[in-house]
């Protein structure tokens, strides 16, 4: 598990409170967790399509699917995608 620390100054905290965010830590946690959930759903969908076309077995858990999707090259990080694009331009 990875932990993140976010530091806000008083002005930033007041601005968030103005925007209706009373608990910035909880809001940040919910945002990141929801973003990850959506990405996992997308990866599972991509993996399932590829597995059905391949065909090969689909792992039993979402965590195993995400891991295997990276191993099989069905998905790549944005950093890896950008590196490939830049390498192709050289």
BAFI-3210 file (N, C-alpha, C; in Angstrom, 3 decimals, decimal comma, padded with zeros to 6 digits):
// residues 90
n [1|2|3|4|5|6|7|8|9|10|11|12|13|14|15|16|17|18|19|20|21|22|23|24|25|26|27|28|29|30|31|32|33|34|35|36|37|38|39|40|41|42|43|44|45|46|47|48|49|50|51|52|53|54|55|56|57|58|59|60|61|62|63|64|65|66|67|68|69|70|71|72|73|74|75|76|77|78|79|80|81|82|83|84|85|86|87|88|89|90]
n.u [000,847|000,474|001,267|000,305|001,160|-000,348|000,170|-001,301|-001,510|-002,766|-004,371|-005,071|-006,532|-008,658|-009,808|-010,673|-012,576|-014,383|-015,234|-016,844|-015,684|-015,169|-013,670|-010,723|-008,832|-010,363|-011,823|-009,779|-008,876|-011,188|-011,414|-009,042|-009,267|-011,654|-010,887|-008,916|-010,528|-012,143|-010,172|-009,281|-011,615|-011,676|-009,284|-009,864|-011,927|-010,577|-008,716|-010,408|-011,641|-009,367|-008,568|-010,689|-010,465|-007,960|-007,593|-007,447|-007,233|-009,006|-007,874|-008,837|-009,304|-009,725|-007,360|-005,406|-005,982|-005,354|-002,576|-001,712|-002,533|-000,716|001,644|001,173|001,091|-001,244|-002,129|-000,528|001,470|000,898|003,279|004,961|003,662|003,992|006,806|007,211|005,979|007,608|010,013|009,427|009,416|011,952]
n.v [-001,170|002,245|005,372|008,782|012,196|015,276|018,679|021,610|025,135|027,712|029,479|027,940|025,936|027,424|028,273|025,822|025,198|027,254|026,359|024,334|022,085|020,585|018,662|018,160|016,093|013,721|014,217|014,244|011,600|010,194|011,114|010,139|007,380|006,822|007,522|005,578|003,275|003,579|003,403|000,786|-000,614|000,006|-001,192|-003,888|-004,293|-003,917|-006,006|-008,266|-008,225|-008,640|-011,145|-012,771|-012,637|-013,772|-016,812|-016,822|-017,813|-015,967|-014,218|-014,677|-012,476|-008,889|-007,549|-009,394|-009,398|-006,751|-006,709|-008,737|-007,628|-005,546|-007,065|-008,612|-006,610|-005,393|-003,074|000,051|002,297|005,843|007,224|005,323|005,085|007,712|007,776|005,901|007,237|009,511|008,250|007,282|009,556|010,282]
n.w [000,000|-000,735|000,671|000,638|001,123|001,474|001,432|002,485|002,423|004,623|003,164|000,885|002,157|003,217|000,817|-000,238|001,691|001,168|-001,315|-000,582|000,459|003,256|004,545|003,573|003,413|003,397|001,080|-000,877|-000,623|-001,412|-004,068|-005,326|-004,872|-006,260|-008,862|-009,309|-009,141|-011,410|-013,390|-012,971|-013,663|-016,396|-017,279|-016,705|-018,517|-020,990|-020,784|-020,643|-023,163|-024,809|-023,817|-024,541|-027,289|-027,693|-027,536|-023,976|-020,505|-017,982|-015,222|-011,727|-010,016|-009,766|-009,138|-009,975|-012,696|-013,438|-012,912|-014,707|-017,105|-017,515|-017,666|-019,972|-021,801|-022,598|-021,508|-020,760|-018,807|-018,724|-018,856|-020,105|-022,569|-023,542|-023,752|-025,789|-027,907|-028,125|-028,731|-031,222|-032,739|-033,109]
ca.u [000,000|001,229|000,715|000,633|000,953|-000,657|000,328|-002,024|-001,341|-004,035|-005,162|-005,619|-007,554|-009,827|-010,421|-011,408|-013,757|-015,297|-015,759|-017,713|-014,908|-014,851|-012,674|-009,866|-008,189|-011,367|-012,134|-008,650|-008,918|-012,303|-011,102|-008,013|-009,837|-012,619|-010,123|-008,303|-011,601|-012,518|-009,073|-009,334|-012,731|-011,266|-008,276|-010,568|-012,643|-009,572|-008,165|-011,426|-011,754|-008,175|-008,573|-011,679|-009,956|-006,683|-008,244|-006,749|-008,009|-009,075|-007,611|-010,014|-009,542|-009,396|-005,941|-004,642|-006,212|-004,565|-001,169|-001,480|-002,724|000,571|002,614|000,887|001,192|-002,560|-002,168|000,763|001,344|000,975|004,711|005,472|003,063|004,673|008,160|007,113|005,661|008,819|011,028|009,019|009,635|013,402]
ca.v [000,000|003,481|006,525|010,086|013,322|016,519|019,829|022,805|026,289|028,171|030,068|026,837|025,274|028,313|028,233|024,560|025,343|028,096|025,535|023,305|020,918|020,783|017,681|018,040|014,776|012,750|014,535|013,776|010,134|009,755|011,415|009,225|006,031|006,713|007,540|004,255|002,313|003,730|002,869|-000,677|-001,074|000,124|-002,227|-005,182|-004,359|-004,128|-007,346|-009,255|-008,236|-009,299|-012,559|-013,476|-012,686|-014,484|-016,791|-017,377|-017,737|-014,680|-014,400|-014,668|-011,237|-007,666|-007,272|-010,274|-008,938|-005,528|-007,107|-009,485|-006,719|-004,874|-008,078|-009,006|-005,438|-004,915|-001,684|000,638|003,563|007,018|007,510|004,388|005,490|008,932|007,418|005,264|008,285|010,316|007,423|007,176|010,842|010,498]
ca.w [000,000|-000,837|001,374|000,091|002,016|000,779|002,312|002,066|003,298|005,184|002,078|000,090|002,969|003,250|-000,514|-000,333|002,538|000,394|-002,401|-000,020|000,880|004,665|004,953|002,387|003,398|002,960|-000,315|-001,693|-000,580|-002,251|-005,466|-005,823|-004,850|-007,350|-010,114|-009,425|-009,417|-012,819|-014,202|-012,834|-014,497|-017,800|-017,529|-016,715|-019,790|-022,045|-020,596|-020,981|-024,627|-025,341|-023,410|-025,355|-028,658|-027,748|-026,238|-022,809|-019,266|-017,299|-013,791|-010,869|-009,272|-010,472|-008,911|-010,866|-014,068|-013,639|-012,982|-015,938|-018,243|-017,722|-018,090|-021,353|-022,659|-023,010|-021,056|-020,393|-018,104|-019,601|-019,039|-021,113|-023,848|-023,983|-024,143|-027,096|-028,886|-028,302|-029,409|-032,623|-033,404|-033,298]
c.u [000,895|000,510|001,188|000,378|000,720|-000,564|-000,399|-001,674|-002,721|-004,949|-005,822|-006,734|-008,819|-010,557|-011,218|-012,678|-014,810|-015,983|-016,622|-016,998|-014,436|-013,756|-011,795|-009,223|-009,156|-011,711|-011,030|-008,639|-010,013|-012,010|-010,137|-008,543|-010,815|-011,923|-009,484|-009,353|-012,012|-011,436|-009,042|-010,446|-012,356|-010,251|-008,932|-011,311|-011,689|-009,030|-009,160|-011,596|-010,580|-008,152|-009,565|-011,213|-008,733|-006,809|-007,311|-007,589|-007,947|-008,836|-008,861|-010,287|-009,158|-007,913|-005,065|-004,796|-005,366|-003,087|-000,873|-001,649|-001,440|001,622|002,424|000,964|-000,144|-002,745|-000,758|000,507|001,397|002,432|005,307|004,926|003,764|006,088|008,176|006,839|006,903|009,896|010,699|009,265|011,105|013,901]
c.v [001,237|004,583|007,797|011,139|014,564|017,651|021,025|023,955|026,771|028,755|028,987|026,131|026,117|028,288|026,945|024,610|026,196|027,281|024,386|022,045|021,164|019,848|017,377|016,663|013,708|012,969|014,012|012,250|009,595|009,973|010,383|007,792|005,832|006,702|006,170|003,197|002,368|003,170|001,345|-001,239|-001,045|-000,957|-003,604|-005,352|-004,634|-005,548|-008,408|-009,361|-008,959|-010,785|-013,361|-013,616|-013,598|-015,975|-017,332|-017,136|-016,338|-014,932|-014,163|-013,385|-010,029|-007,322|-008,119|-009,848|-007,711|-005,875|-007,789|-008,611|-005,957|-005,861|-008,428|-007,824|-004,938|-003,453|-001,251|001,907|004,700|007,367|006,605|004,732|006,724|008,653|006,763|006,287|009,118|009,541|007,304|008,437|011,090|009,876]
c.w [000,000|-000,093|000,705|001,156|001,172|001,789|001,706|002,999|003,732|004,108|001,235|000,850|003,039|001,910|-000,703|000,510|001,849|-000,696|-001,881|000,409|002,310|005,147|003,740|002,295|002,887|001,484|-001,240|-001,757|-001,495|-003,732|-006,037|-005,880|-006,007|-008,708|-010,355|-009,766|-010,885|-013,740|-014,142|-013,699|-015,975|-018,163|-017,602|-018,041|-020,952|-021,983|-021,056|-022,492|-025,252|-025,017|-024,236|-026,798|-028,775|-028,076|-025,147|-021,568|-018,672|-015,817|-012,949|-010,109|-010,128|-010,312|-009,839|-012,329|-014,355|-013,793|-014,310|-017,181|-018,547|-018,227|-019,562|-022,331|-023,182|-022,609|-020,688|-019,614|-019,109|-019,864|-020,115|-022,496|-024,418|-024,452|-025,519|-028,194|-029,172|-029,024|-030,898|-033,416|-033,684|-034,566]
res [x|x|x|x|x|x|x|x|x|x|x|x|x|x|x|x|x|x|x|x|x|x|x|x|x|x|x|x|x|x|x|x|x|x|x|x|x|x|x|x|x|x|x|x|x|x|x|x|x|x|x|x|x|x|x|x|x|x|x|x|x|x|x|x|x|x|x|x|x|x|x|x|x|x|x|x|x|x|x|x|x|x|x|x|x|x|x|x|x|x]
***
